[in-house]
Amino acid sequence: MPISLSLSLQRLWTLDKFAYSLRVFLAFSGALALSWVLADIALLIPLFLGIIASALSETDDSWQGRLQALLVTLLCFAVASLAVRWLFPWPWLFAVMLGVSTFVLIMLGAVGQRYATIASGTLILAIYTMISIEHHASVPEAGGWNQTLLILLGAAWYGAISVIWCALFSRQPVKQSMAQLYRELGKYLILKSMLFEPLRGLDVEARRLALARQNGKVVEALNRAKEMIFRRLEGQRGSRKLNRYLRIYFIAQDIHERASSSHYPYAQLTDAFFHHDVLFRCQRLLDQQGQACKRLGKALLLNRPFEHGQSERALADLRASIDHLRAMDNPAWRGLMPPLTALADNLATLEEQLAMAHNPDAGADQDDVSLLDRSPSSLKDAWERIRLNLTMGSPTFRHAIRLPLALLVGYGLLHLIHPTQGFWILLTTLFVCRPNFAATRRFLVQRIAGTVLGLTVGWASITLFPSALLQTLIAVLSGVTFFATREKHYIVATAAITLLVLCSFNQVGDGFDLIWPRLFDTLIGALIAGAAVFFILPDWQGRRLHREAASALTASRRYLEEILQQYQSGKQDDLAYRLARRNAHNADAALSTLLANLLQEPEHYRRRDADEGFRFLVLSHTLLGYLSALGAHRHRLGEADYVARLVPAARRIADYLEMLSDRLVRRVPVAGLEEAREALVAWFESESQGAEGEIYRPMQTQLLLIARQLGPLTEAADRLIEVRHDSAGAGAAAAG
């Protein structure tokens, strides 16, 4: 039994939300204990509000970074709370402050995610202060300043717990992020293996689309892990364990590059080897490597041995199958054997990386282990980021205009109709109104559903359990549930926070009187948020589709240029190369996210955008796969004569991608590029046929595949441009 309990606690400790929930539980429990010791249950509400605001503002950092962020957060909280109390009696001045401060705080988010999180928490705390004043008869009496101090005390209390926790368990979040990264890599490899399924009539495009979407999740996990490691490496470069996680991260990057590699059109391989087992062997190996990645993630979390014998055996079977095909010496296969061999070599290297990831100390140290610091280096740099977003084309700027107007409408409405607990309208609007329609729609529905569920459970709770102690305990558990579920199960999170509100307010008043006002205020606030995102500078994703597509092409071009540089100077995973590779995958993921949001928009606004966009995404992701394979096999080419021809021709591909990207940005038809494209394909085909030996064939083969991909990409880009012109024409006709 003790062993079983120990294993259960160990597994619980590995959950990414467990530590977060435990910190919140400690903070709520401390506030509850203080109120009971002082025999003043009224302390509970402002303390809880401060804890919630502080927990929502928590940034991922080392304990030193978290302490600095906490001090900035408390300063922002204090200014916001005091400003609300000073201006509350003067509605017009208060409205001006509300609009201006909301705009400024949203624009601060353009500086970086850390600032966006603190800004969002500050807005939430400001509205909590309004709710506190309203709860005390809408008059900020002299004693009401105590409520402000209590809110700030609650925020500081949670912040102190967070800083201490970061100091004691600084590497646990890194370990969890690395485990999540390898889980997502495993899912990607399993999806990739389905492309090798040796069956005819498969919907390959649907599988490629699913692969592109999963790639976005892998990129997100890579970015999250990188930021976690970077924040903890600041000032701790000598930490052996942190350096170990850094090596594991670099290995994950290399696995991702090799996993995303495409060595040949899989349909042609299926046709050629349909009656042989080689593609089945490829599929099984990739699937086993995907399962191994998942097991590796679990092994990292639990500090257990990692076993990947099945994938090792699958690799040996694949080698044997290729040797058998080569021994058959079929003339029809001679053009396919080199890319098939390169594919096997790539998977063999991936297998080596998997083995190294569990014991990274055994591998050679990487020369360049620097990471890009994306935070602003100075006030000038921060202002420059904000200035670049002060344009109607920036989603941040549009949201910074939209949200203040929505809050002002809510503020005016509550003064017009004087609803009970009217400031819950502003809180609902703040939580529901998101930068795009898809997210707002999702949160709107879930917020209303969660509120109804929470009010129902809350009514039952305060009816069945009249004891003040039981109700406060329910409030504490509800608060913990909110933070444990708010990212993945927002309906449950909303129900939990509603239950917390009812049980807490029932201690200082009548919770039953809050049920109907809370429901109506939620409906009104959600309606305002929905109307705002629909009518105020709507950020329809189709309007940005051509720019995101162009960004994907531009990032791929820069990735290609860095790969070519490596072929000339020799393989080196330096910062410039890793940054170009990551930016290419980030652009691919951004396009995938935009299209997912586009599907949630009204049919009238997306028309043909979604279909054409997904076609472009599949082709763009395929191009990225060819580039990844080119990067995976990079090596110094030497001084052979044909190298002088190969690299300049590859740079012509980069120039073509730049021209195509420029046409997309300007929405200019792509006519006139056919001759350059056809000349490129013809040159690489002739060069590939005339190549001597197979030592450099992977590079030539990949460049030929990339050149052939330019045609479908150009057609897809042209259709995107036509769709946007059709949409603009329809809009003009409607206006006329």
C-alpha positions in Angstrom: 0.0 0.0 0.0 2.7 2.6 0.8 4.4 1.8 -2.5 1.1 2.2 -4.4 0.5 5.5 -2.6 4.0 6.7 -3.5 3.5 5.8 -7.1 0.1 7.6 -7.1 1.6 10.7 -5.6 4.5 10.6 -8.1 2.1 10.4 -11.0 0.0 13.2 -9.5 3.2 15.4 -9.2 3.9 14.9 -13.0 0.6 16.6 -14.0 1.2 20.0 -15.3 -1.7 21.6 -13.5 -1.2 19.9 -10.1 1.5 22.3 -8.9 -0.6 25.3 -10.1 -3.7 24.0 -8.3 -1.8 23.2 -5.2 -0.4 26.8 -5.0 -3.9 28.2 -5.4 -5.2 25.8 -2.7 -2.5 27.0 -0.3 -3.3 30.6 -1.0 -7.1 30.1 -0.6 -6.6 28.0 2.5 -4.4 30.7 4.0 -7.0 33.4 3.3 -9.7 31.2 4.9 -7.6 30.5 8.0 -6.9 34.2 8.4 -10.6 35.1 8.2 -11.5 32.4 10.7 -8.7 33.4 13.2 -9.8 37.0 13.0 -13.4 36.0 13.2 -14.2 38.2 10.2 -15.6 36.2 7.3 -16.0 39.5 5.3 -12.2 39.4 4.7 -12.7 36.4 2.5 -14.1 38.0 -0.6 -11.4 40.7 -1.2 -8.6 38.2 -0.3 -10.0 35.7 -2.8 -10.3 38.3 -5.5 -6.7 39.4 -5.0 -5.5 35.8 -5.1 -7.4 35.1 -8.3 -6.1 38.2 -10.1 -2.5 37.4 -9.0 -2.8 33.7 -10.1 -4.1 34.8 -13.5 -1.1 37.1 -13.8 1.5 34.5 -13.0 4.3 34.3 -15.5 6.7 31.4 -16.0 10.1 32.4 -14.8 12.9 31.5 -12.5 12.3 32.7 -8.9 14.3 35.9 -9.5 12.2 36.7 -12.7 9.0 35.8 -10.9 9.9 38.1 -8.0 10.6 41.0 -10.5 7.3 40.2 -12.3 5.5 40.1 -9.0 6.7 43.6 -8.0 5.7 45.0 -11.3 2.3 43.2 -11.0 1.6 44.6 -7.5 2.6 48.1 -8.7 0.1 47.8 -11.6 -2.5 46.4 -9.3 -2.1 49.2 -6.8 -2.3 51.9 -9.4 -5.4 50.4 -11.0 -7.2 49.8 -7.8 -6.5 53.2 -6.4 -7.5 54.9 -9.7 -10.8 53.0 -9.6 -11.5 54.1 -6.1 -10.6 57.8 -6.7 -12.6 58.1 -9.9 -15.6 55.9 -9.0 -17.8 58.8 -7.9 -17.3 60.7 -11.2 -18.8 58.5 -14.0 -17.5 60.6 -16.9 -13.9 60.7 -15.6 -14.2 57.1 -14.7 -15.3 56.2 -18.3 -12.4 58.1 -19.8 -10.0 56.3 -17.4 -11.6 52.9 -18.3 -11.2 53.4 -22.0 -7.7 54.9 -22.0 -6.2 52.4 -19.5 -7.7 49.4 -21.3 -6.3 50.6 -24.6 -2.8 51.1 -23.1 -2.8 47.8 -21.2 -3.8 45.8 -24.3 -1.2 47.5 -26.4 1.4 46.6 -23.8 0.7 43.0 -24.8 2.5 43.8 -28.1 5.8 44.0 -26.1 5.6 40.3 -25.1 3.6 37.5 -23.5 4.8 38.4 -20.0 3.5 41.9 -20.4 0.2 40.8 -21.9 -0.4 38.5 -18.9 0.3 41.2 -16.4 -1.9 43.7 -18.3 -4.8 41.2 -18.5 -4.5 40.6 -14.7 -4.5 44.3 -14.0 -7.7 44.8 -16.0 -9.3 41.9 -14.1 -8.2 43.3 -10.7 -9.6 46.8 -11.7 -13.0 45.3 -12.3 -12.8 43.2 -9.1 -12.2 46.5 -7.3 -15.4 47.9 -9.0 -17.3 44.8 -7.8 -16.0 45.3 -4.3 -17.1 49.0 -4.2 -20.5 48.1 -5.7 -20.9 45.4 -3.1 -20.5 48.1 -0.4 -23.5 50.2 -1.6 -21.6 51.8 -4.6 -19.9 54.3 -2.3 -16.1 54.1 -1.7 -16.4 55.1 1.9 -13.4 55.6 4.1 -13.5 52.1 5.4 -13.7 50.9 1.8 -10.0 51.5 1.4 -9.5 48.5 3.5 -11.1 46.4 0.8 -8.5 47.7 -1.7 -5.7 46.8 0.7 -7.1 43.4 1.3 -7.3 42.7 -2.5 -3.6 43.8 -2.8 -2.8 41.6 0.2 -4.4 38.6 -1.4 -2.4 39.2 -4.6 0.8 39.6 -2.7 0.1 36.5 -0.6 -0.3 34.3 -3.8 2.7 36.0 -5.3 4.9 35.1 -2.3 3.8 31.5 -2.5 4.6 31.5 -6.3 8.1 32.9 -5.8 8.9 30.4 -3.0 7.5 27.6 -5.1 9.6 28.7 -8.1 12.7 28.7 -5.9 12.1 25.2 -4.6 10.8 23.5 -7.7 12.2 25.5 -10.6 13.0 22.6 -12.9 9.7 20.7 -12.6 7.9 22.9 -15.2 10.8 22.4 -17.6 10.6 18.6 -17.1 6.8 18.7 -17.8 7.2 20.9 -20.9 9.8 18.5 -22.3 7.5 15.5 -21.6 4.7 17.3 -23.4 7.0 18.1 -26.3 8.0 14.5 -26.8 4.3 13.4 -26.5 3.4 15.8 -29.3 6.4 14.6 -31.4 5.2 11.1 -30.8 1.7 11.9 -32.2 3.3 13.7 -35.2 5.4 10.6 -36.0 2.4 8.3 -35.7 0.4 10.6 -38.1 3.4 10.7 -40.4 3.5 6.9 -40.5 0.0 6.8 -41.9 1.2 8.4 -45.1 3.2 5.2 -45.8 0.2 2.9 -45.5 0.5 0.8 -48.7 -3.2 1.1 -49.7 -4.6 2.7 -52.8 -7.5 5.1 -52.8 -6.6 6.7 -49.5 -7.5 10.3 -48.8 -3.9 11.5 -48.7 -4.8 15.1 -48.6 -6.8 14.7 -45.4 -3.9 12.9 -43.8 -1.5 15.6 -44.8 -3.9 18.2 -43.4 -4.0 16.4 -40.1 -0.2 16.2 -40.1 0.0 20.0 -40.7 -2.3 20.7 -37.8 -0.3 18.4 -35.5 2.8 20.2 -36.6 1.4 23.3 -35.2 1.0 21.6 -31.8 4.6 20.4 -32.0 5.8 23.9 -32.8 3.8 25.3 -29.9 5.3 22.7 -27.5 8.8 23.5 -28.8 8.3 27.3 -28.3 7.0 26.7 -24.8 9.9 24.4 -23.8 12.4 26.9 -25.2 11.0 29.8 -23.2 10.9 27.8 -20.0 14.5 26.7 -20.4 15.7 30.2 -21.4 14.1 31.9 -18.4 15.8 29.5 -16.0 19.2 29.6 -17.8 19.4 33.4 -17.2 22.3 33.7 -14.7 22.5 29.9 -14.3 24.5 28.8 -17.3 26.6 26.5 -15.1 23.7 24.5 -13.9 24.3 20.9 -15.0 20.7 19.8 -14.9 19.5 22.8 -16.9 22.2 22.2 -19.5 21.0 18.6 -19.7 17.4 19.8 -20.5 18.9 22.2 -23.1 20.5 19.3 -24.8 17.3 17.3 -24.7 15.6 20.3 -26.3 18.1 20.5 -29.1 17.7 16.8 -29.7 13.9 17.3 -30.0 14.5 20.0 -32.6 16.6 17.6 -34.6 14.0 14.9 -34.3 11.3 17.3 -35.4 13.4 18.3 -38.5 13.9 14.6 -39.4 10.3 13.7 -38.6 8.9 16.4 -40.9 11.3 15.5 -43.7 9.8 14.2 -47.0 12.1 12.4 -49.4 9.8 11.5 -52.2 6.1 11.7 -53.3 4.6 8.9 -51.3 2.0 8.0 -53.9 4.8 7.1 -56.4 6.5 4.9 -53.8 3.2 3.2 -53.1 2.7 2.5 -56.8 6.2 1.2 -57.3 6.5 -1.0 -54.2 2.8 -1.9 -53.7 3.5 -5.7 -53.7 6.5 -5.5 -51.4 6.7 -4.9 -47.7 9.1 -1.9 -47.7 6.5 0.8 -47.1 4.9 -1.3 -44.5 8.3 -1.5 -42.8 8.6 2.3 -43.0 5.1 2.8 -41.6 5.8 0.4 -38.7 9.2 2.0 -37.9 7.7 5.5 -37.8 4.8 4.3 -35.7 7.2 2.6 -33.2 9.3 5.7 -33.1 6.2 7.7 -32.3 5.3 5.3 -29.5 8.9 5.5 -28.3 8.7 9.3 -28.2 5.6 9.0 -26.0 7.4 6.6 -23.7 10.4 8.9 -23.6 8.2 11.7 -22.4 6.8 9.6 -19.6 10.3 8.4 -18.7 11.6 11.9 -18.4 8.7 12.8 -16.0 9.0 9.7 -13.8 12.9 9.4 -14.0 12.5 5.9 -15.3 14.6 3.9 -17.8 13.6 4.3 -21.5 13.2 1.3 -23.7 13.0 1.5 -27.5 13.9 -2.0 -28.6 10.8 -2.3 -30.8 11.8 0.6 -33.0 15.4 -0.7 -33.2 14.1 -4.0 -34.5 11.7 -2.3 -36.9 14.7 -0.3 -38.3 16.7 -3.5 -38.8 13.7 -5.0 -40.7 13.5 -1.9 -42.9 17.2 -2.2 -43.7 16.7 -5.9 -44.6 13.8 -5.1 -46.9 15.7 -2.4 -48.8 18.7 -4.7 -49.2 16.3 -7.3 -50.6 14.9 -4.8 -53.1 18.4 -3.7 -54.1 19.4 -7.3 -54.7 16.5 -7.7 -57.1 18.1 -5.0 -59.3 14.8 -4.0 -61.0 15.6 -1.3 -63.6 12.3 0.4 -62.9 13.4 1.0 -59.3 16.8 2.6 -59.9 15.5 6.1 -59.6 13.6 5.3 -56.4 16.2 3.4 -54.5 18.4 6.4 -53.6 15.5 8.4 -52.0 14.4 5.2 -50.3 17.9 4.7 -48.9 18.0 8.3 -47.8 14.7 7.9 -46.0 16.1 4.9 -44.2 19.2 6.8 -43.3 17.1 9.6 -41.9 15.0 7.3 -39.8 18.2 5.6 -38.5 19.6 8.9 -37.4 16.2 9.7 -35.8 16.5 6.4 -33.9 20.0 7.5 -32.7 18.6 10.8 -31.5 15.8 9.0 -29.5 18.5 6.9 -27.8 20.5 10.0 -27.0 17.6 12.0 -25.7 17.3 9.8 -22.6 21.0 10.1 -21.9 22.0 13.4 -23.5 25.2 13.6 -21.4 26.7 10.8 -23.6 26.4 12.9 -26.7 28.9 15.5 -28.0 28.3 19.0 -26.8 26.8 21.4 -29.3 29.1 24.3 -30.3 26.3 26.9 -30.3 23.9 26.6 -27.4 22.6 30.1 -27.5 18.8 30.8 -27.5 17.1 33.8 -28.9 15.8 36.2 -26.3 12.5 37.5 -27.6 11.9 39.9 -24.7 12.7 43.6 -25.3 16.3 44.6 -24.6 15.4 48.3 -23.7 12.6 50.7 -23.4 13.3 51.9 -27.0 12.9 48.3 -28.2 9.6 47.9 -26.3 8.2 51.2 -27.7 9.3 50.1 -31.2 7.2 46.9 -30.8 4.2 48.9 -29.7 4.7 51.4 -32.5 4.8 48.7 -35.2 1.4 47.5 -33.9 -0.2 51.0 -34.1 -1.9 50.1 -37.4 -5.2 48.9 -38.5 -3.6 45.8 -39.9 -2.5 44.7 -36.4 -4.9 42.3 -34.6 -3.5 43.7 -31.3 -4.5 47.2 -32.2 -7.9 46.2 -33.4 -8.5 44.4 -30.1 -7.1 47.4 -28.2 -9.8 49.6 -29.9 -12.6 47.0 -29.7 -12.3 46.0 -26.0 -12.4 49.5 -24.5 -15.5 50.3 -26.6 -17.2 47.1 -25.4 -16.4 47.9 -21.8 -17.6 51.5 -22.2 -20.9 50.2 -23.7 -21.3 47.9 -20.7 -20.5 50.7 -18.3 -23.0 53.0 -19.9 -25.6 50.3 -19.9 -25.3 49.6 -16.2 -25.7 53.3 -15.5 -28.7 53.4 -17.8 -30.6 50.4 -16.3 -28.9 50.2 -12.9 -28.9 46.4 -12.7 -28.1 44.6 -9.5 -24.4 43.6 -9.3 -24.0 45.4 -12.7 -20.2 45.3 -12.8 -20.4 41.6 -13.5 -21.3 42.7 -17.0 -17.9 44.3 -17.5 -16.2 41.2 -16.1 -18.0 38.9 -18.5 -17.2 41.2 -21.4 -13.6 41.2 -20.5 -13.4 37.4 -20.3 -15.4 36.7 -23.4 -14.2 39.4 -25.8 -11.2 37.9 -27.6 -9.0 39.2 -30.5 -10.9 37.1 -33.1 -14.4 35.9 -33.8 -13.7 32.2 -33.4 -12.3 32.5 -29.9 -15.0 34.9 -28.8 -17.7 32.6 -30.1 -16.2 29.7 -28.2 -15.8 31.5 -24.9 -19.3 33.1 -25.2 -21.1 29.8 -25.5 -19.0 28.2 -22.8 -19.2 31.1 -20.4 -23.0 31.1 -20.6 -23.3 27.3 -20.2 -20.8 27.3 -17.4 -22.6 30.1 -15.6 -25.9 28.3 -15.8 -24.3 25.1 -14.5 -22.5 27.0 -11.7 -25.6 28.8 -10.6 -27.6 25.6 -10.5 -24.9 23.8 -8.4 -24.4 26.9 -6.3 -28.2 27.1 -5.5 -28.1 23.4 -4.5 -25.0 23.9 -2.4 -26.1 26.9 -0.3 -29.5 25.2 0.1 -28.3 21.7 1.2 -25.2 22.9 3.1 -26.2 26.0 5.2 -23.0 25.7 7.4 -20.7 28.6 6.8 -17.7 26.3 7.2 -18.9 23.9 4.5 -19.7 26.7 2.1 -16.3 28.3 2.5 -14.6 24.9 1.9 -16.7 24.5 -1.2 -15.6 28.0 -2.3 -11.9 27.0 -1.8 -12.3 23.7 -3.8 -14.2 25.6 -6.5 -11.4 28.1 -6.8 -8.8 25.3 -7.2 -11.1 23.6 -9.8 -11.2 26.9 -11.8 -7.5 27.1 -12.1 -7.1 23.4 -12.9 -9.6 23.5 -15.7 -9.6 27.0 -17.1 -7.4 26.2 -20.2 -8.9 22.9 -21.4 -12.4 22.8 -19.8 -13.7 26.3 -19.7 -17.3 25.3 -19.0 -16.3 23.5 -15.9 -14.0 26.4 -14.9 -16.8 29.0 -15.3 -19.1 26.8 -13.3 -16.5 26.5 -10.6 -15.8 30.2 -10.4 -19.6 30.9 -10.3 -19.9 28.5 -7.4 -17.1 30.2 -5.6 -18.8 33.6 -6.0 -22.1 32.3 -4.7 -20.6 30.5 -1.7 -18.3 33.4 -0.8 -20.9 36.2 -1.1 -23.4 34.1 0.8 -21.1 34.6 3.9 -21.7 38.3 3.9 -25.2 38.5 2.4 -27.8 36.5 0.7 -26.3 34.3 -2.0 -29.8 33.6 -3.4 -30.2 37.3 -4.3 -27.1 37.0 -6.5 -28.3 34.1 -8.7 -30.6 36.0 -11.2 -28.4 39.1 -11.4 -25.4 37.0 -12.1 -27.2 35.2 -14.9 -28.6 38.3 -16.5 -25.3 40.2 -16.2 -23.5 37.3 -17.8 -26.0 37.2 -20.7 -25.7 41.0 -21.2 -21.9 41.0 -21.0 -21.6 38.1 -23.4 -24.0 39.8 -25.9 -21.9 43.0 -25.8 -18.7 41.0 -26.4 -20.2 39.1 -29.3 -21.6 42.3 -30.9 -18.2 44.0 -30.4 -16.2 41.4 -32.1 -18.8 41.2 -35.0 -19.2 44.9 -35.6 -16.2 46.8 -34.2 -13.2 46.4 -36.5 -13.9 42.7 -37.1 -10.8 40.8 -37.7 -12.1 38.2 -40.2 -9.4 35.7 -40.8 -10.0 35.5 -44.5 -8.7 39.1 -44.9 -5.3 38.1 -43.5 -5.1 34.7 -45.2 -3.0 35.9 -48.2 -0.6 37.7 -45.8 -0.1 34.6 -43.6 0.4 32.5 -46.8 3.0 34.9 -48.0 4.7 34.8 -44.5 4.9 31.0 -44.8 6.6 31.3 -48.2 9.0 34.0 -46.9 10.0 31.9 -43.9 10.5 28.8 -46.1 12.7 30.9 -48.4 14.9 32.0 -45.5 15.1 28.4 -44.3 16.3 27.4 -47.7 18.9 30.1 -47.8 20.3 29.0 -44.4 20.4 25.4 -45.5 22.3 26.4 -48.6 24.7 28.3 -46.4 25.3 25.1 -44.4 26.0 23.1 -47.5 28.7 25.6 -48.4 30.2 26.1 -44.9 29.5 22.7 -43.4 26.8 21.4 -41.0 26.5 23.4 -37.8 23.4 23.8 -35.7 24.1 27.5 -34.9 21.5 30.0 -33.8 21.0 31.4 -37.3 20.1 28.0 -38.7 17.9 27.0 -35.8 16.1 30.3 -35.9 15.4 30.0 -39.6 14.1 26.5 -39.1 11.9 27.5 -36.2 10.5 30.5 -38.0 9.5 28.4 -40.9 7.6 26.0 -38.7 6.1 28.9 -36.7 4.8 30.4 -40.0 3.4 27.0 -41.0 1.7 26.7 -37.5 0.3 30.3 -37.7 -1.3 29.5 -41.1 -2.8 26.3 -39.7 -4.2 28.3 -36.6 -5.6 31.0 -38.8 -7.5 28.4 -41.0 -8.8 26.7 -37.9 -10.2 30.0 -36.7 -11.6 30.7 -40.1 -13.7 27.6 -40.0 -15.5 29.0 -36.9 -16.6 32.2 -38.7 -19.9 32.8 -40.4 -20.2 31.2 -43.8 -20.9 34.6 -45.4 -17.4 35.8 -44.4 -15.3 32.8 -45.3 -16.9 31.8 -48.6 -14.2 29.9 -50.5 -11.4 31.1 -48.3 -11.2 28.0 -46.2 -11.1 25.5 -49.0 -8.4 27.4 -50.9 -6.5 28.1 -47.7 -6.3 24.5 -46.7 -5.1 23.5 -50.1 -2.3 26.0 -49.8 -1.5 24.8 -46.3 -1.1 21.2 -47.5 1.2 22.3 -50.3 3.2 24.7 -48.1 3.6 22.0 -45.5 4.8 19.6 -48.1 7.4 22.2 -49.3 8.5 22.5 -45.7 8.9 18.7 -45.5 11.2 18.7 -48.6 13.2 21.6 -47.1 13.5 19.6 -43.8 14.9 16.6 -45.6 17.3 18.9 -47.4 18.4 20.3 -44.0 18.6 16.8 -42.4 21.1 15.6 -45.0 23.2 18.8 -45.1 27.0 18.5 -45.2 29.9 20.4 -46.8 29.8 19.9 -50.5 33.4 20.5 -51.3 34.8 22.1 -54.5 33.4 19.8 -57.2 32.5 21.5 -60.5 28.8 20.7 -60.4 28.5 22.4 -57.0 29.2 25.7 -58.6 26.1 25.1 -60.7 23.9 23.4 -58.0 23.9 26.1 -55.3 23.2 29.1 -57.6 20.3 27.2 -59.1 19.0 26.5 -55.6 19.2 30.2 -54.9 17.0 30.8 -57.9 14.4 28.7 -56.1 14.7 31.0 -53.2 14.3 34.0 -55.5 11.2 32.5 -57.0 9.6 32.0 -53.5 10.4 35.6 -52.7 8.6 36.7 -55.9 5.6 34.5 -55.2 5.4 35.8 -51.6 5.5 39.4 -52.9 2.7 38.8 -55.3 0.6 37.3 -52.5 1.2 40.3 -50.2 0.3 42.8 -52.9 -2.5 40.5 -54.2 -1.2 40.7 -57.7 -1.9 37.8 -60.2 1.1 35.5 -60.5 1.0 35.3 -64.3 4.4 35.6 -65.9 6.3 33.3 -63.6 5.7 30.1 -65.6 8.8 30.4 -67.7 11.1 30.8 -64.8 9.5 27.9 -62.9 9.6 25.5 -65.9 13.2 26.4 -66.6 14.1 25.6 -63.0 12.4 22.2 -63.1 14.0 21.4 -66.5 17.5 22.3 -65.2 17.2 20.2 -62.0 15.8 17.2 -64.0 18.7 17.3 -66.4 21.2 17.7 -63.6 19.7 14.8 -61.7 19.8 12.5 -64.7 23.4 13.5 -65.4 24.7 13.1 -61.8 27.6 10.8 -61.3 27.2 8.4 -58.4 24.8 8.8 -55.5 26.9 10.5 -52.9 25.2 13.9 -53.4 21.9 12.6 -54.8 19.8 13.5 -51.7 20.5 17.2 -52.2 19.8 17.0 -55.9 16.6 15.0 -55.4 15.3 17.3 -52.7 15.9 20.4 -54.8 14.1 18.7 -57.8 11.1 18.0 -55.5 11.1 21.6 -54.3 11.3 22.9 -57.9 8.4 20.7 -58.9 6.4 21.9 -55.9 6.6 25.5 -57.1 3.9 24.8 -59.8 1.1 23.6 -57.4 2.1 26.3 -54.9 1.9 29.0 -57.6 -1.6 27.8 -58.6 -2.8 27.7 -55.0 -1.4 31.2 -54.4 -3.2 32.4 -57.6 -6.5 31.0 -56.3 -6.0 32.7 -53.0 -5.6 36.0 -54.8 -8.6 35.4 -56.9 -10.7 34.6 -53.8 -9.7 37.8 -52.2 -10.6 39.8 -55.4 -13.9 38.0 -55.6 -14.6 38.9 -51.9 -13.6 42.5 -52.4 -15.9 42.7 -55.4 -18.8 41.2 -53.6 -18.3 43.7 -50.7 -18.2 46.6 -53.1 -21.4 45.4 -54.8 -23.1 45.1 -51.5 -22.0 48.6 -50.5 -23.3 50.0 -53.8 
